[in-house]
Amino acid sequence: MKNEIVILDAKQKLAEKGKIKYTGRTLAIELMDGSKYTFKETEEIHTFMEWKRLGYKVKKGSKAITKLQIWVPTVKENEDGIKTTKFWLKNSAFFSESQVEKGGEE
């Protein structure tokens, strides 16, 4: 399963439990078979490093809102210069929008 689907599913479950907020917007997805799925949009969740890459910092003392297994790539180059990519499942901690603030490096 793709990381995006794992995260989207987790966000919906977290919102249903009241652990993250809804934005008030509704999203619609049309699947390849033509069926449509609508759901309430939730606040974003990302890993610590992804929030940092986006220019945010996790507020001091915040605990991860959830931990999810996501696919992470590892690229290796052999002596002939040929690169190979392997994917492995990693348990990653996720933080919500309400746990971060705009900011630079600590």
PyMOL commands that place a pseudoatom at each C-alpha (Angstrom):
pseudoatom trace, name=CA, resn=MET, resi=1, chain=A, elem=C, hetatm=0, pos=[0.000, 0.000, 0.000]
pseudoatom trace, name=CA, resn=LYS, resi=2, chain=A, elem=C, hetatm=0, pos=[1.298, 3.481, -0.833]
pseudoatom trace, name=CA, resn=ASN, resi=3, chain=A, elem=C, hetatm=0, pos=[2.394, 5.802, 1.962]
pseudoatom trace, name=CA, resn=GLU, resi=4, chain=A, elem=C, hetatm=0, pos=[-0.221, 8.392, 0.943]
pseudoatom trace, name=CA, resn=ILE, resi=5, chain=A, elem=C, hetatm=0, pos=[-3.050, 5.905, 1.433]
pseudoatom trace, name=CA, resn=VAL, resi=6, chain=A, elem=C, hetatm=0, pos=[-1.669, 4.714, 4.784]
pseudoatom trace, name=CA, resn=ILE, resi=7, chain=A, elem=C, hetatm=0, pos=[-1.414, 8.329, 5.997]
pseudoatom trace, name=CA, resn=LEU, resi=8, chain=A, elem=C, hetatm=0, pos=[-4.845, 9.347, 4.634]
pseudoatom trace, name=CA, resn=ASP, resi=9, chain=A, elem=C, hetatm=0, pos=[-6.478, 6.382, 6.371]
pseudoatom trace, name=CA, resn=ALA, resi=10, chain=A, elem=C, hetatm=0, pos=[-4.661, 7.165, 9.626]
pseudoatom trace, name=CA, resn=LYS, resi=11, chain=A, elem=C, hetatm=0, pos=[-5.721, 10.838, 9.466]
pseudoatom trace, name=CA, resn=GLN, resi=12, chain=A, elem=C, hetatm=0, pos=[-9.387, 9.869, 9.109]
pseudoatom trace, name=CA, resn=LYS, resi=13, chain=A, elem=C, hetatm=0, pos=[-9.179, 7.475, 12.069]
pseudoatom trace, name=CA, resn=LEU, resi=14, chain=A, elem=C, hetatm=0, pos=[-7.368, 10.071, 14.219]
pseudoatom trace, name=CA, resn=ALA, resi=15, chain=A, elem=C, hetatm=0, pos=[-10.007, 12.698, 13.389]
pseudoatom trace, name=CA, resn=GLU, resi=16, chain=A, elem=C, hetatm=0, pos=[-12.839, 10.290, 14.239]
pseudoatom trace, name=CA, resn=LYS, resi=17, chain=A, elem=C, hetatm=0, pos=[-11.191, 9.735, 17.642]
pseudoatom trace, name=CA, resn=GLY, resi=18, chain=A, elem=C, hetatm=0, pos=[-10.813, 13.506, 18.150]
pseudoatom trace, name=CA, resn=LYS, resi=19, chain=A, elem=C, hetatm=0, pos=[-7.005, 13.406, 18.143]
pseudoatom trace, name=CA, resn=ILE, resi=20, chain=A, elem=C, hetatm=0, pos=[-6.707, 15.769, 15.165]
pseudoatom trace, name=CA, resn=LYS, resi=21, chain=A, elem=C, hetatm=0, pos=[-9.085, 18.408, 13.800]
pseudoatom trace, name=CA, resn=TYR, resi=22, chain=A, elem=C, hetatm=0, pos=[-11.177, 18.631, 10.643]
pseudoatom trace, name=CA, resn=THR, resi=23, chain=A, elem=C, hetatm=0, pos=[-10.564, 21.670, 8.400]
pseudoatom trace, name=CA, resn=GLY, resi=24, chain=A, elem=C, hetatm=0, pos=[-14.244, 22.157, 7.505]
pseudoatom trace, name=CA, resn=ARG, resi=25, chain=A, elem=C, hetatm=0, pos=[-13.678, 21.276, 3.840]
pseudoatom trace, name=CA, resn=THR, resi=26, chain=A, elem=C, hetatm=0, pos=[-14.897, 18.157, 2.038]
pseudoatom trace, name=CA, resn=LEU, resi=27, chain=A, elem=C, hetatm=0, pos=[-12.731, 16.318, -0.476]
pseudoatom trace, name=CA, resn=ALA, resi=28, chain=A, elem=C, hetatm=0, pos=[-13.854, 14.008, -3.272]
pseudoatom trace, name=CA, resn=ILE, resi=29, chain=A, elem=C, hetatm=0, pos=[-11.825, 11.276, -4.943]
pseudoatom trace, name=CA, resn=GLU, resi=30, chain=A, elem=C, hetatm=0, pos=[-12.838, 9.436, -8.097]
pseudoatom trace, name=CA, resn=LEU, resi=31, chain=A, elem=C, hetatm=0, pos=[-11.382, 5.944, -8.260]
pseudoatom trace, name=CA, resn=MET, resi=32, chain=A, elem=C, hetatm=0, pos=[-10.220, 4.197, -11.410]
pseudoatom trace, name=CA, resn=ASP, resi=33, chain=A, elem=C, hetatm=0, pos=[-13.435, 2.156, -11.530]
pseudoatom trace, name=CA, resn=GLY, resi=34, chain=A, elem=C, hetatm=0, pos=[-15.466, 5.403, -11.655]
pseudoatom trace, name=CA, resn=SER, resi=35, chain=A, elem=C, hetatm=0, pos=[-16.760, 5.212, -8.102]
pseudoatom trace, name=CA, resn=LYS, resi=36, chain=A, elem=C, hetatm=0, pos=[-16.535, 8.358, -5.994]
pseudoatom trace, name=CA, resn=TYR, resi=37, chain=A, elem=C, hetatm=0, pos=[-15.521, 8.712, -2.380]
pseudoatom trace, name=CA, resn=THR, resi=38, chain=A, elem=C, hetatm=0, pos=[-16.046, 11.861, -0.324]
pseudoatom trace, name=CA, resn=PHE, resi=39, chain=A, elem=C, hetatm=0, pos=[-14.631, 12.599, 3.107]
pseudoatom trace, name=CA, resn=LYS, resi=40, chain=A, elem=C, hetatm=0, pos=[-13.973, 15.481, 5.478]
pseudoatom trace, name=CA, resn=GLU, resi=41, chain=A, elem=C, hetatm=0, pos=[-10.505, 16.982, 5.167]
pseudoatom trace, name=CA, resn=THR, resi=42, chain=A, elem=C, hetatm=0, pos=[-8.299, 16.820, 8.273]
pseudoatom trace, name=CA, resn=GLU, resi=43, chain=A, elem=C, hetatm=0, pos=[-5.301, 18.807, 9.416]
pseudoatom trace, name=CA, resn=GLU, resi=44, chain=A, elem=C, hetatm=0, pos=[-1.965, 17.578, 8.101]
pseudoatom trace, name=CA, resn=ILE, resi=45, chain=A, elem=C, hetatm=0, pos=[0.301, 15.079, 9.830]
pseudoatom trace, name=CA, resn=HIS, resi=46, chain=A, elem=C, hetatm=0, pos=[3.966, 14.606, 8.951]
pseudoatom trace, name=CA, resn=THR, resi=47, chain=A, elem=C, hetatm=0, pos=[7.133, 13.138, 10.411]
pseudoatom trace, name=CA, resn=PHE, resi=48, chain=A, elem=C, hetatm=0, pos=[9.528, 15.330, 12.397]
pseudoatom trace, name=CA, resn=MET, resi=49, chain=A, elem=C, hetatm=0, pos=[11.915, 15.561, 9.426]
pseudoatom trace, name=CA, resn=GLU, resi=50, chain=A, elem=C, hetatm=0, pos=[9.149, 16.392, 6.940]
pseudoatom trace, name=CA, resn=TRP, resi=51, chain=A, elem=C, hetatm=0, pos=[7.870, 19.246, 9.144]
pseudoatom trace, name=CA, resn=LYS, resi=52, chain=A, elem=C, hetatm=0, pos=[11.470, 20.494, 9.369]
pseudoatom trace, name=CA, resn=ARG, resi=53, chain=A, elem=C, hetatm=0, pos=[11.843, 20.312, 5.581]
pseudoatom trace, name=CA, resn=LEU, resi=54, chain=A, elem=C, hetatm=0, pos=[8.618, 22.343, 5.246]
pseudoatom trace, name=CA, resn=GLY, resi=55, chain=A, elem=C, hetatm=0, pos=[10.039, 25.078, 7.497]
pseudoatom trace, name=CA, resn=TYR, resi=56, chain=A, elem=C, hetatm=0, pos=[8.311, 24.150, 10.766]
pseudoatom trace, name=CA, resn=LYS, resi=57, chain=A, elem=C, hetatm=0, pos=[9.537, 22.890, 14.100]
pseudoatom trace, name=CA, resn=VAL, resi=58, chain=A, elem=C, hetatm=0, pos=[7.774, 20.536, 16.465]
pseudoatom trace, name=CA, resn=LYS, resi=59, chain=A, elem=C, hetatm=0, pos=[6.847, 22.306, 19.706]
pseudoatom trace, name=CA, resn=LYS, resi=60, chain=A, elem=C, hetatm=0, pos=[9.052, 21.304, 22.622]
pseudoatom trace, name=CA, resn=GLY, resi=61, chain=A, elem=C, hetatm=0, pos=[7.530, 18.477, 24.687]
pseudoatom trace, name=CA, resn=SER, resi=62, chain=A, elem=C, hetatm=0, pos=[5.132, 17.319, 21.931]
pseudoatom trace, name=CA, resn=LYS, resi=63, chain=A, elem=C, hetatm=0, pos=[4.574, 13.591, 21.711]
pseudoatom trace, name=CA, resn=ALA, resi=64, chain=A, elem=C, hetatm=0, pos=[3.851, 11.884, 18.396]
pseudoatom trace, name=CA, resn=ILE, resi=65, chain=A, elem=C, hetatm=0, pos=[0.138, 11.787, 17.573]
pseudoatom trace, name=CA, resn=THR, resi=66, chain=A, elem=C, hetatm=0, pos=[0.601, 8.353, 15.965]
pseudoatom trace, name=CA, resn=LYS, resi=67, chain=A, elem=C, hetatm=0, pos=[3.205, 5.921, 14.672]
pseudoatom trace, name=CA, resn=LEU, resi=68, chain=A, elem=C, hetatm=0, pos=[2.801, 4.408, 11.220]
pseudoatom trace, name=CA, resn=GLN, resi=69, chain=A, elem=C, hetatm=0, pos=[4.746, 1.965, 9.080]
pseudoatom trace, name=CA, resn=ILE, resi=70, chain=A, elem=C, hetatm=0, pos=[5.755, 3.715, 5.864]
pseudoatom trace, name=CA, resn=TRP, resi=71, chain=A, elem=C, hetatm=0, pos=[7.946, 2.710, 2.939]
pseudoatom trace, name=CA, resn=VAL, resi=72, chain=A, elem=C, hetatm=0, pos=[11.409, 4.338, 2.920]
pseudoatom trace, name=CA, resn=PRO, resi=73, chain=A, elem=C, hetatm=0, pos=[13.839, 4.121, -0.009]
pseudoatom trace, name=CA, resn=THR, resi=74, chain=A, elem=C, hetatm=0, pos=[17.531, 3.288, 0.305]
pseudoatom trace, name=CA, resn=VAL, resi=75, chain=A, elem=C, hetatm=0, pos=[19.726, 4.013, -2.720]
pseudoatom trace, name=CA, resn=LYS, resi=76, chain=A, elem=C, hetatm=0, pos=[23.055, 2.226, -3.093]
pseudoatom trace, name=CA, resn=GLU, resi=77, chain=A, elem=C, hetatm=0, pos=[25.663, 2.644, -5.793]
pseudoatom trace, name=CA, resn=ASN, resi=78, chain=A, elem=C, hetatm=0, pos=[27.962, -0.236, -6.702]
pseudoatom trace, name=CA, resn=GLU, resi=79, chain=A, elem=C, hetatm=0, pos=[31.574, 0.056, -7.893]
pseudoatom trace, name=CA, resn=ASP, resi=80, chain=A, elem=C, hetatm=0, pos=[30.365, 0.281, -11.536]
pseudoatom trace, name=CA, resn=GLY, resi=81, chain=A, elem=C, hetatm=0, pos=[28.291, 3.373, -10.712]
pseudoatom trace, name=CA, resn=ILE, resi=82, chain=A, elem=C, hetatm=0, pos=[24.971, 1.559, -11.035]
pseudoatom trace, name=CA, resn=LYS, resi=83, chain=A, elem=C, hetatm=0, pos=[22.390, 2.732, -8.512]
pseudoatom trace, name=CA, resn=THR, resi=84, chain=A, elem=C, hetatm=0, pos=[19.822, 0.392, -7.023]
pseudoatom trace, name=CA, resn=THR, resi=85, chain=A, elem=C, hetatm=0, pos=[16.890, 1.391, -4.877]
pseudoatom trace, name=CA, resn=LYS, resi=86, chain=A, elem=C, hetatm=0, pos=[15.392, -0.840, -2.233]
pseudoatom trace, name=CA, resn=PHE, resi=87, chain=A, elem=C, hetatm=0, pos=[12.362, -0.058, -0.118]
pseudoatom trace, name=CA, resn=TRP, resi=88, chain=A, elem=C, hetatm=0, pos=[11.810, -1.147, 3.487]
pseudoatom trace, name=CA, resn=LEU, resi=89, chain=A, elem=C, hetatm=0, pos=[9.071, -0.566, 6.048]
pseudoatom trace, name=CA, resn=LYS, resi=90, chain=A, elem=C, hetatm=0, pos=[9.974, 1.822, 8.842]
pseudoatom trace, name=CA, resn=ASN, resi=91, chain=A, elem=C, hetatm=0, pos=[7.982, 2.725, 11.962]
pseudoatom trace, name=CA, resn=SER, resi=92, chain=A, elem=C, hetatm=0, pos=[7.726, 6.519, 11.853]
pseudoatom trace, name=CA, resn=ALA, resi=93, chain=A, elem=C, hetatm=0, pos=[6.363, 9.008, 14.374]
pseudoatom trace, name=CA, resn=PHE, resi=94, chain=A, elem=C, hetatm=0, pos=[3.889, 11.595, 13.062]
pseudoatom trace, name=CA, resn=PHE, resi=95, chain=A, elem=C, hetatm=0, pos=[2.999, 15.030, 14.444]
pseudoatom trace, name=CA, resn=SER, resi=96, chain=A, elem=C, hetatm=0, pos=[-0.086, 17.135, 13.630]
pseudoatom trace, name=CA, resn=GLU, resi=97, chain=A, elem=C, hetatm=0, pos=[-0.324, 20.758, 12.488]
pseudoatom trace, name=CA, resn=SER, resi=98, chain=A, elem=C, hetatm=0, pos=[-1.359, 21.833, 15.965]
pseudoatom trace, name=CA, resn=GLN, resi=99, chain=A, elem=C, hetatm=0, pos=[1.934, 20.447, 17.338]
pseudoatom trace, name=CA, resn=VAL, resi=100, chain=A, elem=C, hetatm=0, pos=[4.213, 22.550, 15.133]
pseudoatom trace, name=CA, resn=GLU, resi=101, chain=A, elem=C, hetatm=0, pos=[5.077, 26.185, 14.651]
pseudoatom trace, name=CA, resn=LYS, resi=102, chain=A, elem=C, hetatm=0, pos=[6.734, 28.112, 11.860]
pseudoatom trace, name=CA, resn=GLY, resi=103, chain=A, elem=C, hetatm=0, pos=[10.400, 28.431, 12.621]
pseudoatom trace, name=CA, resn=GLY, resi=104, chain=A, elem=C, hetatm=0, pos=[13.972, 27.768, 11.718]
pseudoatom trace, name=CA, resn=GLU, resi=105, chain=A, elem=C, hetatm=0, pos=[16.631, 25.556, 13.128]
pseudoatom trace, name=CA, resn=GLU, resi=106, chain=A, elem=C, hetatm=0, pos=[16.904, 24.907, 16.855]
for i in range(1, 106): cmd.bond("trace and resi %d" % i, "trace and resi %d" % (i + 1))
show_as sticks, trace
zoom trace
